[in-house]
Amino acid sequence: MDFTFTEDQLLFRDSVKDFLQAKVTADSLRTTWDTESGRSPELWQQLVDMGLTAMLVPEAYGGLGMTELDFVLLAQECGRVALAEPLVEMALVATPLLSALAGKDERCAKLLEQLATGEVKVAVGHTANNLVSDAHIADWLLLPSGDQVHLQARDQVKLILQPSVDPNRRLFSVEWDISSETCIASGAEGVELLAATLNRGALGAAAQLVGLAETMVDQSVVYTTERQQFGKPIGSNQALKHHMANCAVKTEFAKAPLYRAAYTLSESPSHADFAVSQAKVEAGEAGLLAAKNAIQSYGAMGYTWECDLHIYMKRAWALDKFWGHSGFHKNRLHQWLMNPNAKIGADKTFGVQA
């Protein structure tokens, strides 16, 4: 069995990677810190023109009809550059939630068509997160209330900006009135949709954490190669090499669970809890280790705002806690491992996880 990505998936990944690395730099991220929205409308339109917002929109609603497995590599590249625009959560989280309801709710169907063309933005709230990311630029918000999912227009809610350790993130607490008119799912259906939303959000965060870890390692290698002390690069010190090697190994080992989680979500969303939690835990550990060892390699320079490292380090700190912290996901893994009917073993890796 061939477990590798297809040539088309890799080519698409490479084209998106080249675009993001050319357009999203540490300097361009800094320019948005003091703007009102903290976002670039021009960059967002370019992402729309590339078809990225339409990837997971079903073909019946004007999208490309692709899956989480097609998108996970792109989410990883978004993390690599610490993309501020909410592409990952909108494409990977909001779109599938709306798709699940489009058949019975005309509002969701219309929003899917508009998401594909970039006419609207949709932010997603979840009980796993205290705050909603990028609610200020969204036209609509998908919000939870018990076992219900509500669709609220932004002008019908009150947004309160909350501080973030990452200056490129915009987080809001949302005050809103519950109404039967805004409820688009409830009961068992609502519970199932909210569970799938959590898994997709955690998958997106995990993918970005892997990309962030790779960037921090790359930056540290460059810095320690160029930084001279006592007439030679500090990177020639074996202790620093070991630090970076540990980060590289941790990051590589996080990729297999990440890709498996994307596969499981695309094939059997209702049985993806354990796969997603493993991916989130592994990616979080890789991101935090890279941040820790990178700042140690930089020394005092790494603590300054002038150093690019802190942009990626702070994003890793934030995403590690978003869509379920490590304790939450480790608990889910524990529950699954203790299940006597858990299908564990090499022969069950890509089987149906009942």
Secondary structure in CASP SS format (residue, H / E / C, confidence):
PFRMAT SS
TARGET T0000
AUTHOR 0000-0000-0000
METHOD secondary structure of the structure
MODEL  1
M C 1.00
D C 1.00
F C 1.00
T C 1.00
F C 1.00
T C 1.00
E H 1.00
D H 1.00
Q H 1.00
L H 1.00
L H 1.00
F H 1.00
R H 1.00
D H 1.00
S H 1.00
V H 1.00
K H 1.00
D H 1.00
F H 1.00
L H 1.00
Q H 1.00
A H 1.00
K H 1.00
V C 1.00
T C 1.00
A H 1.00
D H 1.00
S H 1.00
L H 1.00
R H 1.00
T H 1.00
T C 1.00
W C 1.00
D C 1.00
T C 1.00
E C 1.00
S C 1.00
G C 1.00
R C 1.00
S C 1.00
P H 1.00
E H 1.00
L H 1.00
W H 1.00
Q H 1.00
Q H 1.00
L H 1.00
V H 1.00
D H 1.00
M C 1.00
G C 1.00
L C 1.00
T C 1.00
A C 1.00
M C 1.00
L C 1.00
V C 1.00
P C 1.00
E H 1.00
A H 1.00
Y H 1.00
G C 1.00
G C 1.00
L C 1.00
G C 1.00
M C 1.00
T C 1.00
E H 1.00
L H 1.00
D H 1.00
F H 1.00
V H 1.00
L H 1.00
L H 1.00
A H 1.00
Q H 1.00
E H 1.00
C H 1.00
G H 1.00
R H 1.00
V C 1.00
A C 1.00
L C 1.00
A C 1.00
E C 1.00
P C 1.00
L H 1.00
V H 1.00
E H 1.00
M H 1.00
A H 1.00
L H 1.00
V H 1.00
A H 1.00
T H 1.00
P H 1.00
L H 1.00
L H 1.00
S H 1.00
A H 1.00
L H 1.00
A C 1.00
G C 1.00
K C 1.00
D C 1.00
E H 1.00
R H 1.00
C H 1.00
A H 1.00
K H 1.00
L H 1.00
L H 1.00
E H 1.00
Q H 1.00
L H 1.00
A H 1.00
T H 1.00
G C 1.00
E C 1.00
V C 1.00
K C 1.00
V E 1.00
A E 1.00
V E 1.00
G C 1.00
H C 1.00
T C 1.00
A C 1.00
N C 1.00
N C 1.00
L C 1.00
V E 1.00
S E 1.00
D C 1.00
A H 1.00
H H 1.00
I H 1.00
A C 1.00
D C 1.00
W E 1.00
L E 1.00
L E 1.00
L E 1.00
P E 1.00
S E 1.00
G C 1.00
D C 1.00
Q E 1.00
V E 1.00
H E 1.00
L E 1.00
Q E 1.00
A E 1.00
R H 1.00
D H 1.00
Q H 1.00
V C 1.00
K E 1.00
L E 1.00
I E 1.00
L E 1.00
Q E 1.00
P C 1.00
S C 1.00
V C 1.00
D C 1.00
P C 1.00
N C 1.00
R C 1.00
R C 1.00
L E 1.00
F E 1.00
S E 1.00
V E 1.00
E E 1.00
W C 1.00
D C 1.00
I C 1.00
S C 1.00
S C 1.00
E C 1.00
T C 1.00
C E 1.00
I E 1.00
A E 1.00
S C 1.00
G H 1.00
A H 1.00
E H 1.00
G H 1.00
V H 1.00
E H 1.00
L H 1.00
L H 1.00
A H 1.00
A H 1.00
T H 1.00
L H 1.00
N H 1.00
R H 1.00
G H 1.00
A H 1.00
L H 1.00
G H 1.00
A H 1.00
A H 1.00
A H 1.00
Q H 1.00
L H 1.00
V H 1.00
G H 1.00
L H 1.00
A H 1.00
E H 1.00
T H 1.00
M H 1.00
V H 1.00
D H 1.00
Q H 1.00
S H 1.00
V H 1.00
V H 1.00
Y H 1.00
T H 1.00
T H 1.00
E H 1.00
R C 1.00
Q E 1.00
Q E 1.00
F C 1.00
G C 1.00
K E 1.00
P E 1.00
I H 1.00
G H 1.00
S H 1.00
N C 1.00
Q H 1.00
A H 1.00
L H 1.00
K H 1.00
H H 1.00
H H 1.00
M H 1.00
A H 1.00
N H 1.00
C H 1.00
A H 1.00
V H 1.00
K H 1.00
T H 1.00
E H 1.00
F H 1.00
A H 1.00
K H 1.00
A H 1.00
P H 1.00
L H 1.00
Y H 1.00
R H 1.00
A H 1.00
A H 1.00
Y H 1.00
T H 1.00
L H 1.00
S H 1.00
E H 1.00
S C 1.00
P H 1.00
S H 1.00
H H 1.00
A C 1.00
D H 1.00
F H 1.00
A H 1.00
V H 1.00
S H 1.00
Q H 1.00
A H 1.00
K H 1.00
V H 1.00
E H 1.00
A H 1.00
G H 1.00
E H 1.00
A H 1.00
G H 1.00
L H 1.00
L H 1.00
A H 1.00
A H 1.00
K H 1.00
N H 1.00
A H 1.00
I H 1.00
Q H 1.00
S H 1.00
Y H 1.00
G H 1.00
A H 1.00
M H 1.00
G H 1.00
Y H 1.00
T C 1.00
W C 1.00
E C 1.00
C C 1.00
D C 1.00
L H 1.00
H H 1.00
I H 1.00
Y H 1.00
M H 1.00
K H 1.00
R H 1.00
A H 1.00
W H 1.00
A H 1.00
L H 1.00
D H 1.00
K H 1.00
F C 1.00
W C 1.00
G C 1.00
H C 1.00
S H 1.00
G H 1.00
F H 1.00
H H 1.00
K H 1.00
N H 1.00
R H 1.00
L H 1.00
H H 1.00
Q H 1.00
W H 1.00
L H 1.00
M C 1.00
N C 1.00
P C 1.00
N C 1.00
A C 1.00
K C 1.00
I C 1.00
G C 1.00
A H 1.00
D H 1.00
K H 1.00
T C 1.00
F C 1.00
G C 1.00
V C 1.00
Q C 1.00
A C 1.00
END
